[in-house]
């Protein structure tokens, strides 16, 4: 969290609580939650983020994690429930994947 001038540990804790709620509401595997938390923390270690984008980071982490677990459309529904524009969601997804060196197969 040293690289995060706008994000406090309390804000991260709130995001983690929200990720747990998402995992429960969408009935995702526990492993999906664990992967999402790990991806979120890895991103926060490498790049500063505005506090306004923190929930977007969490939603993106769930999307990437659900693709690891092959869950389906739950993460896509999550992006719409957070009210993200398609362009912003796709941009941030690509940005997170490139930073974390994820392999994208379309």
C-alpha positions, 0 to 999 in steps of 0.5 A: 500500500506504500504506492497508493497515496489515495487508497488507505488500508481501510479503503482496501478493507471495504473493497475486500468486504464488497468482494466477499459480498459479490462472491456470495451474491453471485454464488462464485467459487471461494477460489474465485474470491481468493484469486480476485483478492490476489489480483487486486493486491498485485495491482495495488503493489505495482501501480497507483490508482485513484480512489474513485477507480478502486471498485472498478479494480475490484470488479475487474479482478472478479472478471479476470478471476471468474475467467480462471474459474470459468464461471460464466457471465456473473462477472459481466453482470457485476460490471453492469451492476457497478454501472460501468461504461463498456468502454471504461470496463474494457479499457481497465480490463485490458490495462489490468491484464497487461500489468499483471501479464495475463494471457488474453485469448479471444 
